[in-house]
Amino acid sequence: MQHMMHKVLRDFVPEVTIPFVDDIPINGCVVEEKDDSIIAEGCRKFVSDHIRDVERILIRLEEIHLTLSGAKSHFGVSEILVVGHLCGAFGRRPNPEKVDALARMKDCQSVKQELWGVLTALKVDKDFLIGAYVVLKTDCLPLLGMIANCNTPDITILRWIAYIRSMNLELRHIAGKKNVVADMLSRARYADEKEMLAVAEEEELNDTWCQASEQDVDMGVLPFREELILVYDGETKQKLLTEFHDTLWAGHRGVWATYMKIKERYWWRGLYRDVESFVRSCLHCQFYSKVRYRDGLVPTFPHSIHFRWVLDLVMMPPGLWGLKYIVLACEDLSNYVEGRALRSKSTESICWFVLEDTVCRYGSVGSLRADRGDLDFEEARVFFRRYGVKLKLTSAYNLEKIGKSERGHPPIVHALVKACNGKRREWPRLLPFALWADRTTHCSTTGYMPVELMLGQKPIMPVEDDVHTWASILWKDNLDRDSLLALRCRVVTRFTD
């Protein structure tokens, strides 16, 4: 379905629309580039341009006999809900209704926390546990029963258990008195000593609350801590959390800092937990947090040099000679990149690039992987079948399988941006130099330059003509055979070292 929608609307992607399955969002104008001038039709130009884009897409859908739902169609709106995200001039953000539903979720129970602890421990050491004999010992019988015979409708728990059982664990129960190992699977994990001390003090105040008389509680004080004001009302708690974290004088500080500010003046049961939940759900703090959650690596296993190439298409600003795209082909083992600037992103032009710059230059390709959004699969398969090239396409929304190209083209694009020095139209002229720089840069995964692995020797840099190295040493005239052999031995020895 996704592939067919891209094929139908390929002339409008990505300038006008980027379809997702059966959703077709249509771009409006950029706020900074909005043309408010009134044209002959009696409306503003940016409105007329948007109406023309909508009309072109509707005509295209009518040509191939596709129908749209009138009840689900929205035109001329400032923001719209697409696949659980609210999209508009501000960008995109999660659906507020979904976020509110998550905020109302109850805390995990003890068994679920135990299960999460097991899952986290296995993921940390998965590289050592896969294929090994692993025994899971615990004094929590419900946990063992949940893993062995799970019938819960909770999809999240089912996914956790599926991962745990994939390790082929042997489950063993031990009595609590015999469990001499510290039981930390269902307890809080503290980021630092300050957080641990804050939680300890919170528990002490909870004990004081339990020992307090009804008269003390009614008066709003705690025994031995009369400087603290007790807070009961949920609205007042929310107001205090907002004032001590979101305001200008609060400064959006962390959990411990916000907790200490409130704890010196007010208190209620579960204060630290409420502060922690409030701070971690702050949108601004999440945007500027240094913590970044990344997916695990998906390694590839190429058999040899030139066994597999990965293809990617990058959209660029309009450049010289009407060029608007860069097609890049990356050799999977050496990270060697071939590239060409294109006027259009047609399948035929991409296929000719692959044929001329990879197949005719290096020989037949073992396999070629590409994003389905870049190529028409049927047309490309017919083209490459004539030349014996095996084409493997990955899904357009399964980018981890073509991470080689997705992670490889940003350095080339960034090098072009820096080299243009503000003159964006010059990038086609500078593309060969950006490719040269990428090929002669050592790769962290191999420790070698891509050109060195691909061609079997190190390249000679232009500066070596002025500042000579052993690769470009000057050969003097009228040297006898013994002197030439001695000089050659020194060069070979230097390269060997």
TADAVEN-V174175 format. One record per residue. N is the residue number from 0. RES is the residue in three letters. PHI is phi in radians with two decimals (none if undefined). PSI is psi in degrees with one decimal (* if undefined). Layout:
BEGIN
N;RES;PHI;PSI  N;RES;PHI;PSI
END
This chain:
BEGIN
0;MET;none;-48.4  1;GLN;-1.07;-43.6  2;HIS;-1.09;-41.0  3;MET;-1.17;-38.4  4;MET;-1.15;-39.1  5;HIS;-1.13;-37.0  6;LYS;-1.19;-40.1  7;VAL;-1.18;-42.4  8;LEU;-1.87;25.8  9;ARG;-1.09;-27.2  10;ASP;-1.27;-15.3  11;PHE;-1.92;-3.2  12;VAL;-1.70;132.5  13;PRO;-1.79;8.9  14;GLU;-1.13;-39.3  15;VAL;-1.85;-41.7  16;THR;-2.61;156.3  17;ILE;-2.30;92.1  18;PRO;-1.17;147.6  19;PHE;-2.24;105.8  20;VAL;0.96;-111.1  21;ASP;-1.83;12.1  22;ASP;-1.74;132.5  23;ILE;-2.19;83.3  24;PRO;-1.31;138.9  25;ILE;-1.99;127.6  26;ASN;-1.20;145.8  27;GLY;-1.69;-164.6  28;CYS;-1.49;156.9  29;VAL;-1.30;136.7  30;VAL;-1.01;-41.3  31;GLU;-1.21;-23.3  32;GLU;-1.85;14.3  33;LYS;-1.20;127.2  34;ASP;-1.75;108.1  35;ASP;-1.53;4.1  36;SER;-1.16;145.6  37;ILE;-1.61;128.8  38;ILE;-1.80;-173.9  39;ALA;-1.07;-32.9  40;GLU;-1.20;-9.0  41;GLY;1.58;9.4  42;CYS;-2.20;170.5  43;ARG;-1.29;152.1  44;LYS;-1.11;-39.8  45;PHE;-1.18;-28.9  46;VAL;-1.24;-42.3  47;SER;-1.11;-40.1  48;ASP;-1.11;-40.3  49;HIS;-1.17;-41.1  50;ILE;-1.10;-37.6  51;ARG;-1.15;-39.2  52;ASP;-1.12;-42.7  53;VAL;-1.09;-42.5  54;GLU;-1.09;-41.4  55;ARG;-1.09;-41.7  56;ILE;-1.20;-40.2  57;LEU;-1.13;-37.8  58;ILE;-1.12;-41.5  59;ARG;-1.11;-41.7  60;LEU;-1.16;-35.4  61;GLU;-1.19;-34.3  62;GLU;-1.11;-33.5  63;ILE;-1.78;13.6  64;HIS;1.11;40.9  65;LEU;-1.68;143.9  66;THR;-1.96;153.2  67;LEU;-2.04;150.6  68;SER;-1.46;119.3  69;GLY;-1.13;-36.5  70;ALA;-1.18;-30.0  71;LYS;-1.66;-3.4  72;SER;-1.58;137.3  73;HIS;-2.33;130.0  74;PHE;-2.15;141.9  75;GLY;1.16;34.8  76;VAL;-1.79;153.8  77;SER;-1.43;-24.4  78;GLU;-2.65;153.3  79;ILE;-2.61;152.2  80;LEU;-1.62;117.7  81;VAL;-2.24;117.3  82;VAL;0.86;50.2  83;GLY;1.36;6.2  84;HIS;-2.18;140.5  85;LEU;-1.57;115.0  86;CYS;-1.93;140.4  87;GLY;-2.96;-162.3  88;ALA;-1.11;-23.0  89;PHE;-1.37;-7.6  90;GLY;1.93;-130.2  91;ARG;-2.48;147.8  92;ARG;-2.60;158.8  93;PRO;-1.05;153.4  94;ASN;-1.05;122.2  95;PRO;-0.98;-33.5  96;GLU;-1.14;-39.4  97;LYS;-1.18;-39.4  98;VAL;-1.12;-41.3  99;ASP;-1.11;-37.3  100;ALA;-1.12;-39.0  101;LEU;-1.16;-37.4  102;ALA;-1.16;-26.6  103;ARG;-1.53;-1.9  104;MET;-1.15;143.6  105;LYS;-1.38;159.8  106;ASP;-1.15;151.7  107;CYS;-1.13;144.2  108;GLN;-1.38;171.9  109;SER;-1.08;-42.3  110;VAL;-1.16;-39.0  111;LYS;-1.14;-36.4  112;GLN;-1.17;-38.7  113;GLU;-1.05;-43.3  114;LEU;-1.12;-41.1  115;TRP;-1.12;-37.8  116;GLY;-1.11;-41.9  117;VAL;-1.10;-44.8  118;LEU;-1.05;-44.6  119;THR;-1.11;-43.0  120;ALA;-1.10;-40.0  121;LEU;-1.20;-37.0  122;LYS;-1.19;-35.5  123;VAL;-1.10;-42.3  124;ASP;-1.89;27.6  125;LYS;-1.09;-32.6  126;ASP;-1.13;-25.4  127;PHE;-1.66;-19.5  128;LEU;-1.65;-25.6  129;ILE;-1.11;123.1  130;GLY;1.49;-5.8  131;ALA;-1.66;165.6  132;TYR;-1.52;112.7  133;VAL;-2.09;133.1  134;VAL;-2.05;128.5  135;LEU;-1.84;113.8  136;LYS;-1.91;133.3  137;THR;-2.70;155.4  138;ASP;-1.69;8.7  139;CYS;-1.74;98.5  140;LEU;-1.09;-41.0  141;PRO;-1.04;-32.8  142;LEU;-1.14;-44.2  143;LEU;-1.13;-39.9  144;GLY;-1.16;-36.2  145;MET;-1.15;-39.8  146;ILE;-1.27;-40.7  147;ALA;-1.32;-42.8  148;ASN;-2.36;85.5  149;CYS;-1.71;126.8  150;ASN;-2.29;25.1  151;THR;-1.36;146.7  152;PRO;-1.44;-2.7  153;ASP;-1.25;114.3  154;ILE;-1.13;-36.8  155;THR;-1.09;-46.5  156;ILE;-1.13;-39.2  157;LEU;-1.07;-38.9  158;ARG;-1.17;-40.7  159;TRP;-1.08;-46.1  160;ILE;-1.15;-36.1  161;ALA;-1.08;-40.0  162;TYR;-1.18;-43.0  163;ILE;-1.11;-43.6  164;ARG;-1.25;-20.6  165;SER;-1.18;-16.3  166;MET;-1.44;-3.1  167;ASN;0.97;53.5  168;LEU;-1.35;151.8  169;GLU;-1.76;120.1  170;LEU;-1.61;129.6  171;ARG;-2.35;138.6  172;HIS;-1.80;136.7  173;ILE;-2.23;149.1  174;ALA;-1.15;150.5  175;GLY;-1.05;-36.0  176;LYS;-1.21;-26.8  177;LYS;-1.56;-5.6  178;ASN;-1.47;82.1  179;VAL;-1.36;-14.3  180;VAL;-1.28;140.2  181;ALA;-1.02;124.7  182;ASP;-1.54;99.5  183;MET;-2.09;9.9  184;LEU;-1.18;-34.3  185;SER;-1.92;11.9  186;ARG;-1.73;167.7  187;ALA;-1.22;143.5  188;ARG;-1.81;125.2  189;TYR;-1.74;135.5  190;ALA;-1.27;-33.4  191;ASP;-2.71;179.8  192;GLU;-1.19;-33.3  193;LYS;-1.07;-44.3  194;GLU;-1.11;-40.7  195;MET;-1.10;-43.4  196;LEU;-1.14;-37.4  197;ALA;-1.13;-42.1  198;VAL;-1.16;-38.5  199;ALA;-1.08;-42.1  200;GLU;-1.17;-36.4  201;GLU;-1.06;-42.3  202;GLU;-1.15;-35.9  203;GLU;-1.14;-41.6  204;LEU;-1.17;-34.2  205;ASN;-1.09;-40.2  206;ASP;-1.12;-38.7  207;THR;-1.11;-39.3  208;TRP;-1.06;-42.8  209;CYS;-1.15;-29.8  210;GLN;-1.52;-9.7  211;ALA;-1.29;148.3  212;SER;-1.42;162.6  213;GLU;-1.10;-32.2  214;GLN;-1.15;-42.1  215;ASP;-1.11;-41.6  216;VAL;-1.16;-41.9  217;ASP;-1.09;-32.7  218;MET;-1.37;-9.3  219;GLY;1.44;27.1  220;VAL;-2.33;162.5  221;LEU;-1.95;145.0  222;PRO;-1.06;137.5  223;PHE;1.20;-3.3  224;ARG;-2.35;57.3  225;GLU;-1.25;-10.9  226;GLU;-1.35;-10.3  227;LEU;-1.66;136.1  228;ILE;-1.69;126.3  229;LEU;-1.35;138.9  230;VAL;-2.09;130.2  231;TYR;-1.99;-38.4  232;ASP;-1.25;131.1  233;GLY;-1.11;-36.3  234;GLU;-1.14;-39.0  235;THR;-1.17;-38.7  236;LYS;-1.05;-45.7  237;GLN;-1.11;-38.2  238;LYS;-1.13;-41.8  239;LEU;-1.15;-42.1  240;LEU;-1.07;-41.4  241;THR;-1.17;-43.3  242;GLU;-1.16;-36.3  243;PHE;-1.57;3.1  244;HIS;-2.32;-45.7  245;ASP;-1.55;-21.5  246;THR;-1.28;167.4  247;LEU;-1.10;-38.5  248;TRP;-1.36;-14.9  249;ALA;-1.47;-39.4  250;GLY;1.40;16.8  251;HIS;0.91;50.6  252;ARG;-1.41;177.6  253;GLY;-1.34;-173.5  254;VAL;-1.13;-50.9  255;TRP;-1.13;-42.6  256;ALA;-1.12;-43.1  257;THR;-1.16;-40.0  258;TYR;-1.09;-42.5  259;MET;-1.13;-37.1  260;LYS;-1.10;-43.5  261;ILE;-1.30;-40.0  262;LYS;-1.12;-26.5  263;GLU;-1.29;-11.9  264;ARG;-2.19;-38.3  265;TYR;-2.31;167.1  266;TRP;-2.81;146.8  267;TRP;-2.68;162.4  268;ARG;-1.14;131.0  269;GLY;1.40;23.9  270;LEU;-1.05;-49.6  271;TYR;-1.11;-40.3  272;ARG;-1.12;-40.1  273;ASP;-1.17;-40.6  274;VAL;-1.13;-43.5  275;GLU;-1.08;-43.5  276;SER;-1.15;-39.7  277;PHE;-1.17;-45.4  278;VAL;-1.18;-42.7  279;ARG;-1.24;-18.4  280;SER;-1.66;3.5  281;CYS;-1.24;125.0  282;LEU;-1.14;-43.7  283;HIS;-1.13;-40.3  284;CYS;-1.14;-35.3  285;GLN;-1.19;-37.7  286;PHE;-1.09;-40.5  287;TYR;-1.80;11.6  288;SER;-1.25;145.7  289;LYS;-1.39;-13.8  290;VAL;-1.35;125.7  291;ARG;-2.20;125.9  292;TYR;-1.63;123.8  293;ARG;-2.09;148.6  294;ASP;-1.31;157.9  295;GLY;-1.18;158.7  296;LEU;-1.27;145.2  297;VAL;-2.01;95.5  298;PRO;-1.26;154.1  299;THR;-1.98;157.4  300;PHE;-2.28;73.3  301;PRO;-1.20;141.9  302;HIS;-1.29;-36.3  303;SER;-2.85;177.0  304;ILE;-1.08;138.3  305;HIS;1.21;15.4  306;PHE;-1.34;-38.1  307;ARG;-2.45;136.1  308;TRP;-2.05;145.8  309;VAL;-2.03;129.6  310;LEU;-1.89;142.8  311;ASP;-2.63;148.7  312;LEU;-2.07;129.3  313;VAL;-2.06;128.1  314;MET;-1.43;133.3  315;MET;-2.16;164.2  316;PRO;-1.11;152.2  317;PRO;-0.95;125.4  318;GLY;-2.03;-166.3  319;LEU;-1.06;149.4  320;TRP;1.07;22.9  321;GLY;1.29;19.0  322;LEU;-1.45;133.4  323;LYS;-2.29;-6.7  324;TYR;-2.38;156.0  325;ILE;-2.15;126.1  326;VAL;-1.82;128.7  327;LEU;-2.13;136.0  328;ALA;-2.10;120.9  329;CYS;-1.95;125.2  330;GLU;-1.25;129.2  331;ASP;-1.19;-32.3  332;LEU;-1.57;-46.7  333;SER;-1.58;-13.7  334;ASN;1.16;22.4  335;TYR;-1.31;133.8  336;VAL;-2.04;131.4  337;GLU;-1.91;142.9  338;GLY;-2.57;159.0  339;ARG;-2.68;142.1  340;ALA;-1.49;137.6  341;LEU;-2.19;152.5  342;ARG;-1.46;-31.8  343;SER;-2.39;165.2  344;LYS;-1.80;34.6  345;SER;-1.19;150.2  346;THR;-1.09;-36.6  347;GLU;-1.10;-44.3  348;SER;-1.15;-36.3  349;ILE;-1.19;-40.9  350;CYS;-1.14;-39.7  351;TRP;-1.14;-34.4  352;PHE;-1.10;-45.3  353;VAL;-1.09;-42.4  354;LEU;-1.15;-45.1  355;GLU;-1.40;-38.4  356;ASP;-1.71;-11.6  357;THR;-2.13;-57.2  358;VAL;-1.16;-50.4  359;CYS;-1.23;-18.2  360;ARG;-1.67;-35.4  361;TYR;-2.11;-6.4  362;GLY;1.82;-178.8  363;SER;-1.12;140.3  364;VAL;-1.61;137.1  365;GLY;-1.12;-49.3  366;SER;-2.73;156.4  367;LEU;-2.29;121.9  368;ARG;-1.87;138.2  369;ALA;-2.60;161.3  370;ASP;-1.39;134.2  371;ARG;-1.10;-20.9  372;GLY;-1.29;-15.3  373;ASP;-1.67;-26.6  374;LEU;-2.22;146.2  375;ASP;-1.44;113.2  376;PHE;-1.03;-46.8  377;GLU;-1.13;-46.5  378;GLU;-1.11;-42.3  379;ALA;-1.18;-37.8  380;ARG;-1.13;-40.9  381;VAL;-1.14;-40.1  382;PHE;-1.12;-49.4  383;PHE;-1.32;-23.1  384;ARG;-1.10;-31.1  385;ARG;-1.16;-23.1  386;TYR;-2.00;9.9  387;GLY;1.26;27.1  388;VAL;-1.68;125.9  389;LYS;-1.49;120.2  390;LEU;-1.86;124.1  391;LYS;-2.09;120.4  392;LEU;-1.87;136.0  393;THR;-1.72;165.0  394;SER;-1.17;147.5  395;ALA;-1.15;-24.3  396;TYR;-2.01;32.0  397;ASN;-2.24;60.2  398;LEU;-1.22;-15.9  399;GLU;-1.16;-22.6  400;LYS;-1.37;-17.0  401;ILE;-2.10;37.1  402;GLY;-1.08;-24.1  403;LYS;-1.00;-44.8  404;SER;-1.40;-38.2  405;GLU;-1.14;-34.1  406;ARG;-1.55;-14.3  407;GLY;-1.55;-31.0  408;HIS;-1.41;-24.6  409;PRO;-0.98;-42.5  410;PRO;-1.05;-35.6  411;ILE;-1.21;-43.7  412;VAL;-1.13;-42.3  413;HIS;-1.13;-37.7  414;ALA;-1.11;-38.3  415;LEU;-1.15;-41.5  416;VAL;-1.07;-43.5  417;LYS;-1.20;-38.7  418;ALA;-1.23;-29.7  419;CYS;-1.19;-26.8  420;ASN;0.97;44.4  421;GLY;1.62;-16.8  422;LYS;-1.66;85.4  423;ARG;-1.15;-27.1  424;ARG;-1.24;-10.4  425;GLU;-1.49;-2.6  426;TRP;-1.07;-34.3  427;PRO;-1.09;-32.6  428;ARG;-1.23;-27.9  429;LEU;-1.69;-3.7  430;LEU;-1.03;-44.5  431;PRO;-1.02;-35.0  432;PHE;-1.26;-36.2  433;ALA;-1.13;-39.2  434;LEU;-1.15;-41.0  435;TRP;-1.05;-44.8  436;ALA;-1.08;-39.5  437;ASP;-1.20;-39.1  438;ARG;-1.22;-27.3  439;THR;-1.78;16.7  440;THR;-1.83;130.5  441;HIS;-1.08;135.9  442;CYS;-1.62;134.9  443;SER;-1.19;-26.0  444;THR;-1.39;-28.3  445;THR;-1.94;-26.1  446;GLY;1.43;3.2  447;TYR;-2.16;162.5  448;MET;-1.30;140.3  449;PRO;-0.97;-40.0  450;VAL;-1.16;-29.6  451;GLU;-1.21;-40.2  452;LEU;-1.28;-34.7  453;MET;-1.31;-40.6  454;LEU;-1.84;-11.6  455;GLY;1.47;9.6  456;GLN;-2.71;159.0  457;LYS;-1.40;144.5  458;PRO;-1.37;157.7  459;ILE;-1.71;121.5  460;MET;-1.43;154.1  461;PRO;-1.01;-34.1  462;VAL;-1.17;-20.4  463;GLU;-1.23;-13.1  464;ASP;-1.29;-26.4  465;ASP;-1.68;-48.0  466;VAL;-1.86;97.8  467;HIS;-1.25;143.4  468;THR;-2.09;-176.6  469;TRP;-1.20;-18.9  470;ALA;-1.38;-24.2  471;SER;-2.21;35.9  472;ILE;-1.16;143.4  473;LEU;-1.32;128.3  474;TRP;-1.66;120.1  475;LYS;-1.38;149.7  476;ASP;-1.34;159.0  477;ASN;1.09;31.5  478;LEU;-1.53;140.0  479;ASP;-1.34;173.0  480;ARG;-1.08;-40.8  481;ASP;-1.11;-41.5  482;SER;-1.16;-39.5  483;LEU;-1.12;-42.8  484;LEU;-1.12;-40.5  485;ALA;-1.11;-41.9  486;LEU;-1.15;-38.8  487;ARG;-1.16;-37.9  488;CYS;-1.08;-39.1  489;ARG;-1.13;-40.4  490;VAL;-1.14;-48.3  491;VAL;-1.09;-41.1  492;THR;-1.10;-40.9  493;ARG;-1.12;-41.7  494;PHE;-1.16;-36.5  495;THR;-1.13;-40.2  496;ASP;-1.11;*
END
